[in-house]
Amino acid sequence: MPERTQESTLESTQASTQAYWDTRHRRHDELASGGHIGLDRAGNEIFYALRLGSLLRLIGDTSSPGDPLFVLDAGCGKGHFARALARCGHRVDAFDASPAAVAHCREEGGGPRYAVRELAQWDSAWLYDAVVSVDVLFHILDDAVWAASLANLASLVRLTGRLLVTDEDPPARVPRGDYILHRSAAEYRAVVEPLGLRYGGFTPYGFRENRVGFHLFTRTS
């Protein structure tokens, strides 16, 4: 395929994905839009609570008003996790590619600083104790965009800090529908480990039939 045609196809795919998520955030409430649209509100409350509990265990239970953890929520959706992390005493930056989602976040307030950005575009004057990206990366179909996004998130983690990204843990990649591509831990490790982070394993959500969970990396150099 000619290079220009490949670029046009990639741009079209990215635009379609962005339009899908912006529309989804506009149409659904603050839980279903970034949760599971097949669940009722009570089901999504449980789904969010279980993920938040796992996230807090993996980040750690340290909380100090005078020395807060600096946390980045990458692909924050309507800000449920960002606000929860801020309530736990952390300093939170959060961003999403959906203007509708970020507008909702800013209306809700709750402490985090919000921006409209792509995963590969975020930069910061400081590094973070924890960079988290919940149910985002497996919605990026293009491998080059996925790798650039993941590498950028890894670059934002301070020494001894943690990168938490979510996906399934299949032995090989598994496509599902038009907007999902699950990748193996080996693919994540191939991008992240050369950047000075060590893989710490996979922690599944443990929610019903959902196979997604947290892949943990810690910066060692």
N, C-alpha and C positions, 0 to 999 in steps of 0.2 A: 504494500500500500504506500503511495507517495506520502512524503513527510507532511505536506500541507493538508492532505486528506486526513491523516492520522491526527493532526492538531485540531482540525475542524471537528472530527468525531469526538475527541476528548473534551473539547469545549462544550459541544452539544450535550454530552453525557453529564458533565459537571453542572451545566445550567439546568438540565432536567432534574437532577438530584436536588439541587438547591431550591428549585421551584416546588418540588414535592414536599420538602421539609417546611418551607415557608407557608405553604398552603395547609399542611397538617397542623402547624402551630396556630394558625389562624382559626381553624375549624374546631379543634378539640380543646378540652380544658387543660389546666396546668399539669394534671397527672397523665391523662391518656396521650397527650401530644408527644411526650417524651418517654412514656411508659409502654404499655401493651394495649393497643386499641381494641383488642378482642376481649379485654376484661372490663367488668363494671368498676365503679369507683372504689368500692370496698376491696376488690381484688388488687387494684393498682396501689391502694394504700399499703397493703401487705407487701407487694412487690417492691415498692420504694423503701419501706422500713427494713426489709431484709438486706437490700443492697447497701443502704446507709450503714447498717450495723457492721456488715463485712468491711466496708470502706473505712470506718473508724477503727476497727481492730487492726487493719493493715497499715493505716497511717500512724497509729499509736495514740495513747490516751493522755499525752502531755498537753497541758493547757495552762498558759501563764499570761495574765494581762500585761505584764511588763516585758515579756519575751514570747510573743505569739509565734506560732508556725506560719510561714508564708506558703499559701496554697494556691495553685492555679487549677481552675475547673475549665477544661478545654472542650468546647462543644457542650455548653451548659444547658442548652434548651431554655426552658422557662425558669431555670434557676433554683429548682427544688434542692438539689444537693449543695449548691453554692450557699444558699441561705442557711441550710442546716449546719454546714461547716463554720459559717460565721457565728452562728449561735453558740458553737462549741468553743469560741474564743479565738479562732484562727483569723488571720488577715487573708482575705480571699480576693483574687482577681478572677474574672470569669468572662468568657466570650463565646459567641456562636455566630455562624454564618447567616442565620435567619434574622433579618431586621424585626420581624414580628415577634419572635421570641425575646430578643433583647429589649424591645419596647415594653413587653410585659414585665421583664425583670426590673427595669428601671421604675416602673409604676409600683411594683411591690417593695422596692428598696431592700431593707434588711441587712445592710452592711457591705456586701461585695461591691467592687467596682466593675462595671460592665462595658463591653465593647462589641462591635460587629467586626469579626475577622474570620478568615479561614485558618485551619489548623497550621498550615505551613507558613502563615504570614505573621503569627504573633511573635513579637520580640519584647524584651523587657530590660530595664536598667539593672535589675537584680535577678538572682537565681531563687528558686523555690525549694522549700523543704519537701514539698510533695506536689507532683503534677498528676492530676487525675483526668481521665477521659472515659466517661461511662457510656457504653453503647453507641459509640460514634465511628470508630475506625472500620468496623466490619460493614459499614454502609458506604465506604469508599471503594468503588469497583476498580478504578485504574491503579495499577501497581506503582507507577511512578509517583502519582499524587499521594497514594497511601504511604509509600516509603519516605517521601519528603516530609509529610505531615508527622509521621512517627519520629523521624530523626530530629525534627525541630522541637518536638515535645521533650525528647531525651536531652537535648542541648540545654534545656532550661532548668535542669535538676542540679542542685548544689551537691558538693561532696558529702557523702553519707545520706543524701536525700533519696526520695523514692519516686519512681514512676509507676503509676497504676493504670493499666489500660485493659479494656474488657473485650473478650471474644470467646468463642467456644475453644475447645482444646482438641481438635481433630488431628488425626495422623497426616491428613492431606487436606487441601482446601475444599470447601463445600459451598457452592453457590445455592442461594435460596431466593426465588422470586426475582424481581427487577432491581432491587435496591440492597441486596445483602450478599456479601461474599465472606465466609468465615475462612480464616487462615490458621495454619498450624503455629505452635509455639516456636518451631524451628525457624519459620519466616520472620517472626518478631525478633528472635534472638539474633538472626543474621544482620538485622538493621541496627539493633540497639547495643549489643555487646561490644562491637568495635569502637563505640563511642565512650567506653569506660564504665559501663553499668553491668552488674552481675544479675543473672536471672535467679529469682527466688521461688519460682513455682507458680502453680495455678490453684486458685481458690474458687470453686463453683458457687453460684448464687444459692443453689439448693432450693429453688422455687419451682415446684410442680415439674412440668416436663422441660422447662428451660435449661439448656445446656451451657449457657454463657456463664462466665465468671471472670475474676480478676487475674491478670498476669502481672506479677510483681518484679520490678527491677530496682536495684539499689546502686547508686553511684559509688564506685570504689577508687576511681582515679580521674 
